[in-house]
Amino acid sequence: MNLFIGNLSYDVSEDDVRDLFEQYGNVVSVTIIRDRETQRARFGFVQMEREDSAREAMRELDGSSFYNRSLRVNEARPKNREQSSRSSYNRNGVGNTSRSSNYNNGRRRGYNNNYD
């Protein structure tokens, strides 16, 4: 079972998280997602071998203090493609306009696109 771990301390390591969750059962993997610029931990995922162990860890650790932060532990949900920033649409059906781009319909701006 895959668990989502939120509100992680910025300085936590994968080994720290593994040690915490191994108290409840065998941990298959730990992944911490870090901020691209600061490399601070943001959230993570813990894959546990047994569902009953994962549910116990979720019940015991959700809201508990870990590195002076109140953890959020929930069952991880699959990423919904429609919620992805790369495929999101605004109310008018126009693709995500929050990303600036040097491309116009797949072609770089400022170049002669006449291929005659």
N, C-alpha and C positions, 0 to 999 in steps of 0.2 A: 504494500500500500504506500502511496506517495503522499507526503505531508508538506504543506506550505508552512514556512516559518517566517513570521513577520516581526518587525520592530527589533531587529537584531542590533546589538551594539556595533558601532563602527569598526571596532578592533577585533571582533571575534574571528576565530579561525575555524576551518572545517573540522579539525581535530577536536576543538572545544565542543562543537555541536555534536559530533559523533559520540564523544564521551558522555554527554548529557543524555542522549537518546539510547545509548547501549544499556542504560540501567533498566530499560523496558523490554529489550529484545535485540535480536540481530539486525544491525544496520547494514543494508546492502550498499548504499551510496549517500553521500552528502554533497550538495552543490550550493555554494554561496554566490549570489549575484552581487557584483560590486559596481559602484559608480564608475563610469569610464574615466572621468577626469581625476577624481580624488582617490580611487581604489578603496573607498570605504564600503563596508558591508551594508547592503540595503535589505535584502531578504534572502531566503534560501529554500531548499527542498531537501527532505530526508526521505529516502526510500527504505522502508522496513520490510523484512522478509515475511512477517506474519501480520495479518490484518488485526487480530486481537491484541497483539503487542502495540501496534500503531494506534489503535483506538485508546488503549490504556495511557500511552504516552500523551496523546492529544488531550485526554481528560485531565491528566495530572499536570501537564506543563502549560496549558493555555492559561494565560494570566499570571504565571509564575515569574519571579524575578530571576533574570540571568544577565550577569554583567551590568547590574543596576538598571535593566530595562525590563518592562513587562512584556513577555513574549506573547505572540499570537500564533497559535498552532491550530491549523484546520486541514481538512482533507483537501489535497490539491485537486483543482479542476482542470481539465484539458483547456488549452488556449483556444479561444474562439476566434477564428480567422476574421470575423466581422469587427472584432474589438481591436485588432492589430492596427497600429498607427499607419502601416503601409497600405492597408486596404480599407481604411475608414472613409466614410462619405458624410458630407454635411446634409442638412435638411433638404437642400436643393438637388441632391444627387451628384454633386460635384466632388471629385476625389479630394483627398487630404491636401489642404492648401497651407498647412502649417510649416511644411518643409520647403525651403528655398531650393531652387534647382537651376542649373545652367542649361537645362535641356528643354526643348520645345518639341513636343510630339516625337521624342526619341532622337532629335537632332540638336547638335550644339548651336546655340544662338551665335550670331555674328559671322556665320559661315554661309557661303552661297550654297544653297541646297538644290539648285537646279542641275539635274543630271542629264540634261538633253544632249 
